[in-house]
Amino acid sequence: MIKQRFLSLSLVIASSFLLGLAPQKVQPNVIIILADDMGYSDIGSFGSEIQTPHLDALAKGGLKMTQFYNASRCCPTRASLLTGVYPHQAGVGHMVNEREHPSYRGMLSDECVTIAEALKEGGYSTMMTGKWHLNDRKEHWPVKQGFDRYFGLLDGANSYFGNRPYRPNQKLTYALDDAPYTPGKDFYATNAYTDYALKFIDERKEKTKPFFLYLAYTAPHWPLHALEADIAKYRGKYSKGWDVLREERFKRMKAVGILPQDAKLSPRDEEVPAWESLPVEEKKKWEEKMAVYAAMVDRMDQNIGKLRQKLKETGAEKNTIIMFLSDNGGSYEDIDGPGFSAEIREANKKPASDPTSFTAYEYEGASLSNTPFRKFKRWEHEGGISTPFIAYFPKTIKPGSISHQPAHIIDLMATTLELAGVAYPKTYQGKTIKPMEGVSLAPLFKGQKWQGHEAIFFEHEGNRAVRQGDWKLVSMFPENKWELYNIKADRSELNDLSAQNPDRVKEMERLYNAWAARANVVPFAQLLEIDKQRKSK
């Protein structure tokens, strides 16, 4: 019987070739996992003391990319990741503030398609769980942007234990498919996002179709909320303080090949005090914050483990691509000022382990997260735009691979479509679609030579950068002074070479200006003036 089946299969394959047809390839499942506000060194395989065995296993069995870039902020990264173009081209050049300008509409442009829309046209089931943050107008919910199923937070942040608006007169919305959702008892966002992802995988109507899952965790974005069982694992682990912990992470990063042996650790940020200068009570407060933050990353990793277990149980693991990254570097943001309600500002005074608290990681915690780099979320220095990137695809990606070539979130659309065998559309729903900006990583995944980018560009709130080869030109707003770094020799951006290389600065500035014109970037000072005039009317 076995011989007969083998003979029948052989005849089918032979007939296909005789008819000029190649055997049909099975389309892979695709999973993109996005962490929120997680720094470059916050997982074990990139140097952290935080326990992330499941992500570390993906890294060990797959590919680590050490120079992968995001767009330095939540919404722009999400827009760019999903569309394969730069944030301004996708309509989200700033945040979700709605403006009468095609680059700053605060919602996805109808001249773009999402990965979900493209894959759906190519025969995929599409699902998303987690943070959307690409406008909460109902006509822009995920189910209107190509996703068959959706569960998660439409806004930028929320309590992990329920629905808790944090700004005056704010309405936050969890949603299930096309309807608002009210979290119940024992809700914890990280668990809920995973549970719904598993549920959607099980409930697919056509089990033979490949699926695309975009799992966008809110962890470890503020507020710092974790489960007590996870916090307990890290109590007492952070008494050394951020100065010693940065040094320890830095050494591990060099030991595992994330950084070269001659790398330099950036000095403590000017906004961060020396650990030993803090009074005892202040140290205790920060030890607890760091423990809670670690617990949030740990719980995310546990849930990634649950997802992998589901793939194994259903026999899908060997034909599933998993890609993991973060939307920006560690966040310096605090919870203070008129942008937050009085109730939330009061909750900010509570211990981070209290479920009713509402605290943030601030400059101090983010400086540890972004080891060894300068700056944070929002800036275009390495601390703002660098993400740990892991790709796992059995039988395609060689286990233990590592790449130091620069790549960018715009590459995920091109990569996904090539591996799925799906064409990128020139038109969609009657609209001409902007060409992809990304370069497929598929050759790199297959161990082949990868052409990479001629240049990669960045702009957010007036902070600007262009990466070309080993060189990076970068500036901060409002100073607007170009700095030039050789990233191969100086990844931590400690030695500004602009004065010694004026011609290179001019040439890279020309590249940046040409891109900014093409992407329809409005200078941030001009954007602020437009906002000011609109408010005065």
C-alpha positions in Angstrom: 0.0 0.0 0.0 2.8 2.4 0.9 4.6 1.6 -2.4 1.4 2.2 -4.3 0.9 5.6 -2.7 4.5 6.6 -3.4 4.2 5.5 -7.0 0.9 7.5 -7.4 2.6 10.6 -5.9 5.6 10.2 -8.2 3.3 10.0 -11.2 1.6 13.2 -10.2 4.9 15.0 -9.9 6.2 13.6 -13.1 3.0 14.6 -14.9 3.3 18.1 -13.6 6.8 18.5 -15.1 5.7 16.9 -18.4 2.9 19.5 -18.6 5.4 22.3 -17.8 4.0 22.8 -14.3 6.2 22.9 -11.2 4.9 21.2 -8.0 2.8 23.7 -6.0 4.6 25.1 -3.0 2.8 25.2 0.3 2.4 28.8 1.5 3.9 29.4 5.0 2.0 30.9 7.9 3.4 34.3 8.9 3.5 35.7 12.5 4.9 39.1 13.3 5.2 39.8 17.0 5.7 43.4 18.1 6.8 44.5 21.6 5.9 48.0 22.7 8.6 50.5 24.1 11.0 47.6 24.7 14.7 48.5 24.5 17.5 47.0 22.5 19.0 44.9 25.4 15.8 43.8 27.2 15.8 40.1 26.1 18.2 37.4 27.1 19.7 36.8 23.6 20.5 40.5 23.4 22.2 40.7 26.8 19.5 41.0 29.3 19.2 39.5 32.8 15.4 39.2 32.2 14.4 35.6 31.7 13.1 35.2 28.0 13.8 31.5 27.3 11.2 31.3 24.4 12.5 34.3 22.5 16.1 33.0 23.2 15.1 29.7 21.7 13.8 31.4 18.6 17.1 33.3 18.3 19.1 30.1 18.8 17.1 28.3 16.2 16.9 31.2 13.8 18.4 34.6 12.8 19.4 37.6 15.0 19.8 40.9 13.2 21.8 43.4 15.3 21.2 46.5 13.2 17.5 46.4 12.6 15.6 49.7 12.8 12.1 51.0 13.6 10.7 54.5 13.2 11.3 55.6 16.9 7.7 55.9 18.0 4.6 53.8 18.3 2.2 54.9 15.5 4.8 55.7 12.8 6.4 52.3 13.3 3.1 50.5 13.1 2.1 52.3 10.0 5.4 51.6 8.3 5.6 48.0 9.3 2.1 47.2 8.0 2.4 49.1 4.7 6.1 48.7 3.6 6.5 52.4 3.1 7.9 55.2 5.3 5.4 56.6 7.9 4.9 59.9 6.1 4.0 58.0 2.9 1.5 55.9 4.9 -0.2 59.0 6.3 1.2 58.7 9.9 4.2 61.0 9.7 3.6 62.1 13.3 1.0 60.5 15.6 -2.7 59.9 15.2 -3.4 63.7 15.4 -5.6 64.4 12.4 -4.3 67.1 10.1 -5.3 68.2 6.6 -2.1 66.9 5.0 -1.6 63.6 3.3 1.5 62.8 5.3 -0.1 63.7 8.7 -3.7 62.5 8.4 -3.2 60.4 11.6 -4.6 57.3 9.8 -3.5 54.9 7.1 -3.6 56.4 3.6 -5.9 54.7 1.0 -2.9 54.9 -1.3 -1.3 52.1 0.7 -2.2 48.5 1.5 -1.5 46.6 4.7 0.2 43.3 4.8 -3.1 41.8 5.8 -4.9 43.2 2.8 -2.2 42.0 0.4 -2.1 38.5 2.0 -5.8 38.2 2.1 -5.9 38.8 -1.7 -3.3 36.0 -1.9 -5.5 33.4 -0.1 -4.5 34.0 3.5 -6.6 34.1 6.7 -5.7 37.2 8.5 -5.9 38.0 12.2 -4.5 40.5 14.7 -4.4 40.9 18.5 -3.0 43.7 20.6 -2.4 47.4 20.1 -3.6 49.0 16.9 -2.9 52.8 17.5 -3.5 53.8 13.9 -6.7 55.8 14.6 -9.8 54.6 16.5 -12.3 55.9 14.0 -14.5 52.8 13.3 -13.8 53.0 9.5 -10.1 52.5 10.3 -10.4 49.6 12.8 -8.3 46.6 11.9 -11.2 44.7 10.5 -11.5 47.5 7.9 -7.8 47.2 7.0 -7.6 43.6 5.9 -7.9 41.6 9.2 -10.6 38.9 9.3 -10.4 38.8 13.1 -9.3 41.4 15.7 -9.0 41.7 19.5 -7.1 44.3 21.3 -6.6 48.0 22.2 -7.4 50.5 19.6 -5.6 53.3 21.4 -2.0 53.9 22.5 -2.0 52.7 26.1 -4.2 51.5 28.9 -4.3 49.6 32.2 -3.2 46.0 31.8 -6.0 45.0 34.2 -9.0 46.7 32.6 -10.2 49.8 30.7 -8.8 52.9 32.5 -8.7 56.2 30.6 -5.7 58.2 31.7 -6.3 61.6 30.0 -9.1 64.1 31.0 -12.3 63.3 29.0 -10.7 60.4 27.3 -12.5 57.3 26.0 -10.4 54.2 25.5 -11.6 51.3 23.4 -10.9 47.6 23.6 -12.5 45.9 20.6 -13.4 42.4 19.5 -13.8 42.3 15.7 -16.1 45.2 14.9 -17.6 45.9 18.4 -16.3 47.5 21.7 -15.2 45.0 24.3 -15.3 45.3 28.1 -12.6 43.4 30.0 -13.8 41.2 32.8 -12.5 39.8 36.0 -8.9 38.5 36.0 -8.1 40.3 32.8 -4.4 40.9 32.0 -3.8 42.4 28.6 -0.7 40.3 27.7 -2.5 37.0 28.5 -5.6 38.2 26.7 -3.9 39.1 23.5 -2.3 35.6 23.3 -5.5 33.8 24.3 -7.4 35.5 21.5 -4.6 34.8 19.0 -4.9 31.1 19.9 -8.6 31.2 19.7 -8.5 32.8 16.3 -6.1 30.2 15.0 -8.5 27.5 16.2 -11.6 29.2 14.9 -10.4 29.7 11.3 -13.2 28.5 9.0 -10.8 27.2 6.3 -8.1 25.3 8.2 -6.2 24.5 4.9 -5.6 28.2 4.2 -2.3 29.7 5.5 -2.7 32.4 8.1 -1.1 35.7 9.0 -1.0 36.8 12.6 0.1 40.2 13.8 0.5 40.0 17.5 1.1 43.5 18.9 1.7 43.3 22.6 1.5 46.5 24.7 4.2 45.2 27.0 6.3 46.7 28.4 4.8 50.2 27.6 3.6 52.2 30.6 1.8 51.8 32.9 4.1 49.3 34.6 1.6 46.6 35.4 2.6 43.0 36.1 1.3 39.9 37.8 2.6 39.3 41.3 3.9 35.8 40.5 6.1 37.3 37.8 7.2 40.3 39.9 8.3 37.9 42.7 11.0 36.4 40.4 12.7 39.7 40.1 12.5 41.2 43.6 16.0 41.8 44.9 17.5 41.3 41.4 17.9 45.1 40.7 19.6 46.3 44.0 22.9 46.8 42.0 21.3 49.7 40.2 21.3 50.8 36.6 25.0 51.7 36.4 26.3 48.2 37.3 23.5 46.6 35.4 24.3 48.5 32.2 28.0 47.3 32.5 26.9 43.7 33.0 24.5 43.8 30.0 27.2 45.4 27.9 29.7 42.6 28.7 27.2 39.9 27.8 26.3 41.7 24.5 29.9 41.5 23.5 30.2 37.9 24.7 27.3 36.7 22.5 28.3 38.7 19.4 25.6 41.4 19.5 28.3 44.0 19.8 32.0 43.9 18.6 34.7 43.5 21.1 35.9 47.1 20.6 32.4 48.6 21.2 32.1 51.4 23.8 29.4 51.9 26.4 27.8 55.3 26.2 28.1 57.4 29.4 25.1 57.7 31.7 22.5 60.1 30.2 22.5 63.6 31.7 18.9 63.1 32.9 19.9 60.0 34.9 21.5 60.4 38.4 24.3 58.0 39.6 22.7 55.1 41.3 24.9 55.5 44.4 23.8 59.1 44.8 20.2 58.1 45.4 18.7 58.0 49.0 17.7 54.5 50.2 13.9 55.1 49.6 14.5 56.2 46.1 16.6 53.2 45.4 13.8 50.9 46.7 11.2 52.7 44.4 13.4 52.1 41.4 14.3 48.5 42.3 10.6 47.8 42.3 10.0 49.6 39.0 12.8 47.6 37.3 11.4 44.4 38.8 7.9 45.1 37.5 9.3 46.0 34.0 11.2 42.8 33.9 8.1 40.9 34.9 6.2 42.4 32.0 8.8 41.3 29.5 9.0 37.9 31.2 5.2 37.4 30.9 5.3 38.4 27.2 7.9 35.7 26.7 5.8 33.2 28.5 2.9 33.9 26.2 5.1 33.6 23.1 5.9 30.2 24.5 2.2 29.4 24.6 1.9 30.4 21.0 4.8 28.2 19.9 3.2 25.3 21.8 0.0 25.8 19.8 2.0 25.7 16.6 3.6 22.5 17.6 0.3 20.9 18.7 -1.3 21.7 15.4 1.7 20.6 13.3 2.1 24.2 11.9 5.5 25.1 13.5 7.7 23.8 10.6 5.8 25.9 8.1 5.5 29.1 10.1 7.7 32.2 9.9 8.0 34.1 13.2 9.5 37.6 13.3 10.0 39.5 16.5 10.9 43.1 17.1 10.1 46.3 19.1 8.3 49.4 17.9 11.0 51.8 19.3 13.7 52.1 21.9 13.1 52.3 25.7 10.8 55.1 26.7 11.9 58.1 28.7 8.3 59.2 29.2 6.9 60.0 32.7 3.3 60.3 33.9 2.9 63.8 35.0 1.6 67.2 33.7 -1.8 68.3 32.4 -1.9 65.6 29.8 -2.8 63.1 32.5 -5.9 63.2 34.7 -5.5 64.1 38.4 -6.6 60.5 39.3 -3.8 59.1 37.2 -1.1 61.5 38.5 -2.1 60.4 42.0 -1.8 56.8 41.0 1.7 57.5 39.7 2.8 58.0 43.4 1.9 54.4 44.3 4.4 51.5 44.2 4.7 50.0 40.7 3.6 46.5 42.0 0.2 47.9 43.1 -2.3 47.0 40.4 -4.0 50.4 41.0 -0.8 52.3 40.3 0.0 54.1 37.0 3.8 54.5 36.7 6.4 54.7 34.0 10.0 53.6 33.4 11.3 57.2 32.6 14.8 58.1 31.7 16.3 56.0 34.5 14.8 52.7 33.4 15.1 53.4 29.7 18.8 54.1 30.0 19.2 50.4 31.1 16.9 49.2 28.4 18.8 50.9 25.6 22.3 49.7 26.7 24.8 50.6 25.1 23.2 53.4 23.2 22.4 57.1 23.5 18.9 58.6 23.6 15.5 57.1 23.7 12.1 56.6 22.0 11.3 59.7 19.8 14.9 60.4 18.9 16.8 59.1 15.8 20.0 58.2 17.7 20.5 54.4 18.1 18.7 54.3 21.4 15.5 55.5 19.8 15.5 53.4 16.6 17.4 50.1 17.3 15.4 47.0 18.0 16.4 43.4 18.7 15.1 41.5 15.7 14.7 37.7 15.5 13.5 35.6 12.6 12.7 31.9 12.9 11.7 29.7 10.0 12.6 26.0 10.2 14.4 24.4 7.2 15.0 27.9 5.7 16.9 29.9 8.3 20.1 28.3 9.5 20.0 28.0 13.3 22.3 30.4 15.1 22.6 32.9 12.2 23.5 36.5 12.9 23.6 39.5 10.6 25.0 42.9 11.1 23.6 44.4 8.0 21.3 47.4 8.5 17.6 46.7 7.8 14.3 48.5 8.5 10.6 47.8 9.2 9.8 48.8 5.6 11.4 45.5 4.7 8.7 43.3 6.4 6.1 43.8 3.7 8.5 42.8 0.9 9.9 39.9 2.9 6.4 38.5 3.9 5.0 38.7 0.3 8.1 37.1 -1.3 8.0 34.2 1.1 4.3 33.8 0.8 4.5 33.9 -3.0 2.0 36.8 -3.1 2.2 39.8 -5.5 2.2 43.4 -4.2 -0.7 45.1 -5.8 -0.4 48.2 -8.0 -4.0 49.1 -7.4 -6.4 48.3 -4.5 -10.1 49.1 -4.3 -9.8 51.4 -7.2 -6.8 53.4 -5.8 -3.3 53.4 -7.2 -1.0 52.0 -4.5 2.4 53.6 -3.7 5.4 51.3 -4.5 7.0 49.4 -1.7 10.1 51.1 -0.1 11.4 47.9 1.5 13.9 45.3 0.3 12.9 41.6 0.9 15.0 39.9 3.6 14.2 36.5 2.0 17.7 36.0 0.6 19.2 36.7 4.0 16.8 34.2 5.6 18.0 31.6 3.0 21.7 32.3 3.8 22.3 34.1 0.5 23.9 37.4 -0.2 21.5 40.3 0.6 21.7 43.5 -1.3 20.5 45.6 1.5 19.7 49.3 1.2 21.5 52.2 -0.5 20.2 54.3 2.3 17.6 54.3 5.1 15.8 57.4 6.3 14.2 58.6 9.6 12.2 61.7 10.7 10.1 62.1 13.8 9.2 65.4 15.5 12.1 67.2 13.8 14.6 64.5 14.8 16.3 63.3 11.6 18.7 60.7 10.3 20.0 58.9 7.2 22.0 55.7 7.4 24.2 54.9 4.3 26.5 51.9 4.6 28.6 52.3 7.7 27.8 56.0 8.0 25.0 57.7 9.9 24.0 61.4 9.8 21.7 62.4 12.6 20.3 65.6 14.2 18.0 66.5 17.1 15.2 69.0 17.2 15.3 72.0 17.8 19.1 72.3 17.5 19.0 70.8 14.0 22.8 70.4 13.9 24.0 67.4 11.9 26.3 64.9 13.6 28.2 62.2 11.6 29.1 58.8 13.0 30.8 55.7 11.6 28.5 53.1 13.0 30.8 50.2 12.2 33.5 51.7 14.5 31.2 53.7 16.8 27.7 52.2 17.2 27.2 54.1 20.4 27.6 57.4 18.5 30.3 58.9 20.8 32.7 60.4 18.2 31.1 63.0 16.0 33.1 63.1 12.7 31.1 65.9 10.9 33.9 68.5 11.2 36.4 66.1 9.7 34.1 65.0 6.8 32.2 68.1 5.5 31.8 66.7 2.0 30.2 63.5 3.4 27.9 65.5 5.5 26.8 67.6 2.5 26.2 64.5 0.3 24.2 62.6 3.0 22.2 65.8 3.7 21.4 65.9 0.0 20.2 62.4 0.2 18.1 63.1 3.2 16.5 66.3 1.6 15.7 64.3 -1.6 14.0 61.6 0.5 12.1 64.2 2.6 10.8 65.9 -0.5 9.8 62.5 -2.0 8.1 61.3 1.2 6.4 64.7 1.6 7.9 65.5 5.1 6.9 68.8 6.6 9.6 70.4 8.8 8.5 70.0 12.4 8.7 73.7 13.3 6.4 74.4 10.4 4.0 71.6 11.5 3.9 73.1 15.0 3.1 76.5 13.6 0.3 75.1 11.5 -1.1 73.4 14.7 -0.8 76.7 16.6 -2.7 78.6 13.9 -5.4 76.0 13.8 -6.0 76.2 17.5 -6.1 80.0 17.5 -9.0 80.0 15.0 
